Amino acid sequence: MTDAAPDTAPGTAPGTAPEGAPGSAPDNAPDNAPVLNVPQDVLDHFAKLGVSPQTFSGGHLGEKLGIRIVEASGDRVVGTMPVEGNQQPYGLLHGGASAALAETLGSIGAMLHAGPGRYAVGVDLNATHHRSATSGLVTGVATAVFKGRTAATYEIVITDDTGKRVTSCRLTCMLRDL
């Protein structure tokens, strides 16, 4: 068991930002607004590129897949993706879509861990598909396993609407200076 991230304010759950903090949902945000513990300069960088904070590190692929970031910090990233539109010909969630969700979530965590002036590049992704999903949303939770100076590794668990594990992944990212 690990302690809360050092960048988490006292009394704030890991992965959430205190109200009004940079990267937190504004007071007038809808209830489903993402809870991002993301430095404002990172949000500003992606905003200049015209990328929504809900998909900010998924880029155009994330938008096409319908990935939405629900929570983000260097320790834990949570995101969802619809099964509809991401199915293979038999109507099952495509394994490549699950892998893209996993790499997106782990990469966001690694980028946030890396800090300002640095970026993360995925160098190894492993995915094991346990069961199929045919409808609804899948939810991925990326949890930091190792956070070093030059590399970061995340375990990503993808579950269906009933909470059953669909896919288990591990992603290692190399951390580089801009």
Secondary structure, 3 states (H helix, E strand, C coil): CCCCCCCCCCCCCCCCCCCCCCCCCCCCCCCCCCEECCCHHHHHHHHHCCCCCCCCCCHHHHHHHCCEEEEECCCEEEEEEECCCCECCCCCECHHHHHHHHHHHHHHHHHHHHCCCEEEEEEEEEEEECCCCCCCEEEEEEEEEEECCCEEEEEEEEECCCCCEEEEEEEEEEEEEC
